[in-house]
Amino acid sequence: MNPLKKLAGQTAVYGLPTIVGRLLNYFLVPLYTRVFSTGEYGVVTELYAYIAFLMVILTYGMETAFFRFSTKEKGNQDVYNTSVISLIFSSLLFIIITWIFSPSIANVLGYHGNSEYFVWFAWILGLDALSSVPFARLREQNKARRFAMLKSFNIGLQIGFNLFFIVICPWLEKITYGTSMNSILHWVYSPEVGVGYIFISNLIASILTLVLLLPEILTIQFKFNKALWIKMIQYAFPIMIWGMAGIVNETFDRILLKHLIPESQHPMEQLGIYGACYKIAILMTLFIQTFKFAAEPFFFAQSEKGDAKKVYADVMKYFILVCAFIFLGVMMYIDIVMGFIGEEFRAGVAVVPILLLANLCLGVFYNLSIWYKITDQTKFGAYIALIGAAITLLLNFLLVPTMGYMGAAWATLICYFAIMFISYVLGQKYYRIDYNLKHIGFFMSLALLLYAISVWLNLDAGFLKIGVHTLLLFIYIACVFFVEKDKIKQVIHL
């Protein structure tokens, strides 16, 4: 099978249930932004930023190390055994330590009286970290349907329990007020928990997902190969540093906002607005995420073939074509898209195109990162990510105090563009790939030009605006098919 068609098929299998599930999850954002205030939603935004950072530490690159050593040592069960056993012990240690020190952690982070948040998050992080390698094995074995089913199940549970605690329980409390049923309801629901029910829903979903992963987990043999583990850690450690620095680039703006914005400018409210508008970029984020699920094992498998570099170049081109389409699709219908979040959150609409372009650059960086993974030079990934982290921190400290969340958005775009550029330059030196820069540049320029035209026209919301913007989007699609028609036909028919 044509490798591009195979990758597209795997991306669809991994992605479709995940995209549908995440889109359903996205529809919780209108609920959150109507039930909770901007300040309360700021709590959710901040704490999940910490979760993203800690998740990188708790998986410490073991997922990518598993892929690499499974490829190098085909059929060696020790790779899987050692990876899972390592994560079991590290996850349990993290849960115990966090549980013991949760009151102190809550006080330091400004959540006095809510230490339970950190106990819940310790379990969420520990269980999800433990699940990472079993999920990776499903990808490595091309069990995309089971992978997608379990991921979708996790998201579905989160959605279901969110609706139960945030919508159904308050409604039941209202209609059963003063009755014995109301007393029974309070055994499972308390209005004072508030946004905490978002975290509880996540915890329940993580527990039940791990239960469903038991068939994969129980296949391990409790034989810990210390020599192999040391090799895997040596490979994975730079990836963990890269991941930590990468998460600084991705999420630290949401951690820093409340500390850098003056109190007079309501930092938690700005954080809530920024977090909600960040969700508008979900289509770009979802495509990149599902692409990564399929691409990492695909790239490692292709590395052993003679035409690997040509395949990588083609993948990059079509990846960017799709991302540019997503960017245009969101921005051409931004009035409709922004209607999904509460009215008081829509003040942040100006950050959406910036964040979309930032995520596009991040996706390109993920594509480019293949050169140091397959050449076992993961240290370069760490160096690049550390440079990006330094840029992120510097620009946030410079821009956020005066520009608020707009400064955070610009810092994100500049950082992602910088690490993308640096990775490209180094990749061409150590593992040269002849990317079709002419076509890539043309289609990116076309997408930005069409967006600029839509802004310049400045049409009032209505059927005329929708019609004109649809025409601009169609122009992009028509140009893609005209320029790439031969290659598209070749992929479809193979």
N, C-alpha and C positions, 0 to 999 in steps of 0.2 A: 504493500500500500504506500502511496505517496506520503512522505513524512509530514508534510504540512496538513494533509487531509487527516492523518492519524492524530496529530496534535489538536486540530480543530475539533475532531470528534471527541477526544478525551476531555478537552476544555468544556465542551457542551455537556458531557455526562457529569463531570465534576460540578460544572457550573449551574446547570439549569435548576436542579432542586435547591442548591445553595442560594442562587439568585432569587428564586421564588420565595424561599424562606426568609431571606434577608429583606426582600421587598415587603413581605408581610410584617417583618420586624420593624421596618422603616415606617410602616403605617402606625406604629406605636408612638412615633414622634409627635404627630398631631395630638394624640391623647396626652402625652407628657406635657406638651407645651400649652395645653388648655387646662389641665388639672393642676399642674404645679406652676409656681411663679418662676420668673427668670432666675431669681436667686436660688430657689430649690433645685432647678434643673442644673444650675452651676455646680451644685454638690455632686450630681451624677457625672457631669462632664469631668470634674477634677478627679474623682476617685477612679473612674475607668481609665484615665490617663496613667495613674499609678499602676493599675493592673497591667496595662500593656507593657510598661517598663519592667515590672517584676516578672512577667511571664517569660521574657527573654532570659533573665537571670536563671529562672528555675528550669528552663529547658537546656540552657548552656550549650547551644549548638548541636545537641545530640541528634536531633532530627536529620540535619544535613550530613552529619558524620555517619549516621546509619545508612543513608543513601550511598555515600561514597564507598564505605567499606563493604556494603552488600554487593556493589558493582565489582570491587577489586577482589573480594573473596566469595565468589558465587557459591551458594549452598552451605556456607558456614553458619550454622545455627547459633554459634557463640556471639555473633554480631548482634543478633536480636536479643538473646538472653542477657548479655552484658549491658546493653542499652536500657532495657526495661528495669533490671535490678538496680542499676544506678539511679534511675529516676524515682523508683519506689522509696529508696532510702533518703534521697535529698528532699523529696516532697514531704515525707513524714516529719523530717527534721524541721522543715520550714513551718509546717502547721503547728507543731508543738511550741516552737520558739515564739511565733506570732501570737498564739493563744495566751501564753504566759505574760507577754509584754503588751498585750492589746490596750490596756488602759493608758500606759505611758505613750504609746504610739498615737492614740487618739488625742491626748493632751498636746503633744508636739505639733500635730497637724491642724489643731484648732477645732477638733470635734469632741469637746468635753461632753461626757455623758452619753456618747455614742460609740463606745468601744466595741459593741457587738458588730458594727459594720466591719471591723478589721478581722474579727473571728470568722465571719461569713466569707470575707474575701480570701482569707488564708485557705479555707477549704476549697473555694472555687479554684484558686490558683494551683493548689496542690493536686487536685483531681484532674484539672485540665492539662497540667504538665505531665502527669502520669499517662494521660491518654495520647500524648503527642506522638510517641514512637509506634504504638499500635495503629494509629491512624496513618502514619508514614508507611508502615508495612503494607497496609491495604493499597496505598498508592503504588508502592514498589512492585506489588503483585498484580497490578492493573485491575484491582477489584473496585473499580470506580463506582459501580452502582451501590455496593454496600457502604462505601465511604460516604457517598452523597446521601444515602438514606439515613445514616446515623447523624450526619451533620444537620440534615433537615429536621430530624426528630428532635435534636437539641434545640434548634431555633423554635420549632413548633411548641415545645414545652415552655420555653421562656415566654412566648407570646400568650399561650393559654393561661399560665399562672399570673402574668401581668394583668390580663383582662379580668381574671377571677378576683385578684386582690384590689385592683384599682377601680374597676367598674362594677362588677357583680356584687362584691361584699358591701360597698357603700350603699348600693341600691337595696340590698336585703336588710341592711341595718335600718334604713329609712322606713321600709314598709313593715318591719317587725318591731318597731319601737314600742316599748312598754309591754311586750309579750315574752313568754318563756323562750321562744325561738331566738329572741335577741340575746338572751344570756348565753345560749348555746353557741351562737355565732361568734361571740367574743372569745371563745376558746381558740378560734383560728384567726380572728381578725381584730385589730385595734387601730383606729384612725390615727393614733399618735405615731405609728411606725412610718407613715407617709412614704417618702421616696425609698425607705428601706425595703419596701416590697419589691422594688425593681431588683435589688440585690438578692433577696430571698428567692425570687423566681429563677434567677441565674443559678443559684446554688442547687435548687431542686433539679434543674435541668442537667447540671454537671454530674450530680450523683447518679441519676437514671441513665445518662449516656454511658458512664463508666460501667454500669451494670451490664448494658448491652454489648460493651466491648470485652466482656469477660471471656468469650470464646477465643479471642485473639490473645488476651493477656495470659490465660491459663495454658497456652501452648508453650510457654517458656519452660526451660529446664533450669533449675536453680544451680547453675554452674557459672560462676563469675570468673571471667578470663581477665586477670589483672593486667597482663602484658598487653592484651588487645585494648583494654580500657584506657591504658596510658596513651597508646597510639591514637585512639579516638579522641581523647581529651586534648592532645597536642594539636590535632587537626581542628577540633571544635572550638578551642579557646579563642582563637582570633575571630571566629564566626560569632561567638558570644559578645566579644568586644564590639564587633561590627554591628551586631544586633542591638546592643545597649546604646551605642552612639546613634544608630538609626532610629531607635525609639525616642531618643532625645530630640532628633529632628522631627519625628512624627507627632509627638504628644507633649513635649515639655512646654510648648507655648501655653497649653491649657493648665499646666501646673503653675507656671510663672505668672499668669495674668493677674491673679488675685493679689500677688505680692508686689507687682510692678505698677499697677494702676492705682492712683491715689484714691483714698476712701471716698472723697467728695464726688468721684466719678462712678461710684457704685460698681466695684470690681466684680462681685459675684453675679450681678445682673448682666454685665458685659460678657462674663464667662458663659453664662447661660445662653445668651444670644449667639455668641461665637460657636458654642457647641452645637446648637440647633442648626445653624447655617452650614456647619461642617458636614452635617448629615445630608445636605442637598447634593453634595458631591458623591453620593452613594453609588450611582451607576458606574462612575469611573472606578471607584474603589472596589466594587464588586467584580468588575471585569478583570482588574489587575489581580485580585485575590484568587479568583477561580483559574485564571491563566497560570498563576504561580503553582497551584495545586497540580496541574497537568504538566507544566513546563519543566519543573526541576527534575523529576525522574526521566522525562523525555530527553532533556539536554544531556544528562549523564549517559543515557543509552546511546544517543547519537555520537557521543565523543569518540567511540571506537570505530566509527565508519569513515570512509574516505571523503565523503562529501559533506562532512559535518559543518564546516565553515560556511558553505553555501546555504545549507539549511538554516543556520543561525541568522544569516543575513536576510533571508526571505522572511523568517519569523519576525524579525525586528521590523521590517517594512510593513507587514500586514498588521502587526500589533499597533503601530503608530497610526495607521489608516483607521483602525477601529476606534482608537482613543480619540482621534480628532473628530470622528463622527459623533461619539458620545458627548464631547465638549460642545459641539454645535447643537446637538439635539436638546441638551439641557438648557443652553443659553437662548435658543430660539423660542422656547416655551417657558421661560423663567417665570413669567407672571402666573402661569398655571402651577408650576412646580412649587413656588413659594407659598401657594395657598395651603400646602400640606402642614405648615407650621403655624402656630398661633400668631395672631396679628402683632402682638408686642415684640415678637422675635424677628419680624420681617425687616426691621431696621438694618440688619446685617447683610442685606442682599448684595452689597458691593463686594463682599469677600468671595462670593461664589465663583466667578470666573478665575480669580487668582488661585483659589484652592484647586479648581479643576485642572488648570495648567500645571500647578505644582504636583498633583498626583500623576499627571501624564509624564512629567520628568522623572518621577520616582519609578514609574513602571518601566521606562526606558533604562533606568539605572539597574533595575532587577534583571532585565535582559542582558545588559552589558556585563553583569557580575559573573556570567558563566565562565569568562576567561580565567579568573583566578581560582574558581572552584575546581575546574577540571585539570588545571595545571598544579594543583596542590599549593598554591601561593595565597592562601586565605589571609595571610598577614596584610596583603594589600587592601583587602576589603575592610579590615579593621582600621588601617591608616586613613582610607578615604572617608569612612564613617566618622572617625574622630575629627577630621577636618570639617565635615558637615556639622557635627555637634558644636564645634567651636564657633562656626558661622551662625548657627541657630541661636546659641546663647548670647553671642555678641550683639546680633541684630535685635533680638528681643529686648535686651537691656537698653539698647539705643533708641528703638522705635516705639515700644509699647507704652512707656510713660507719657509720651506726647500724642501718639496716634491710636492708643487703645488696641482693640482687636484687629484693626486694619494693619497695624504694625506687625502683629503676629502673622497675619496672612502673607504679607510681603516677605517677611523673614523666611517663611516656609518655602515660598517659590524660589527665592534667591538661593537658599540652601540646596534644594533639590536640583536646580539647574547646575549649580557648582559641582556637586558630587557626580552628576551625570556626565558633565564635561570632563572632569578629571579621570573618571573611569574609562571613558572613551579613549583619551589620549594614552593612558597607560596600557590599555588593552591592545591598542594598535602597535605598541612597542613590544609587548611580551607574547601576544597571541593575535596576530593581525587577522582581522575579518574585513572583507571588502563590502561594507554596507552600501546600499544604493542611496547615497546621500542626495543625489539629484532628485529622485522621486520623493524621498522623504521630505526634503526641503520644499518641494513644490506643493505637496498636499498640506503640509503644516501651514505654509504661507497662504494657501487658498482658504483653509479653515479660518485663520485669523482675519483675512481680508473680508470674508463673508460675515463674520461676527462684527467687524468694524462697520460694515455697511449697515447692519441691523441697528447698531447703536446710533450711527449718524442719521438714519431715517427718523428715529425717535417717534415712532407711531404710537398713537394712543391704543390702549388695550381694546381689543374687539376683533371682529371677523377679518377686517382688513389686515391687521397686524399678524394674525395667525396665518392668513393666506400668503402674505409676502414672505414671512419667515419660513414657511413650508417650502416656498419656491427656492429660497436661498439654500435650504438644506438639500433639496432635490438637485440643485446645481452641483453640490459637492458629490453626491452619490453618482450622478451622471458622469462627472469627470473621472471618478475612481474606476467605474466600469469601462469607460472609453480607453483610458490609459492602460489598465490592467486586464483588459478583456481576455487576451490570449492566455495569460497565466491563470486567471480564474477558471477558464474553461478547462485548462489542463488539469487543475487540481480537482475540479468537480468530476471529471470523467475517469480519473484514476482511482 
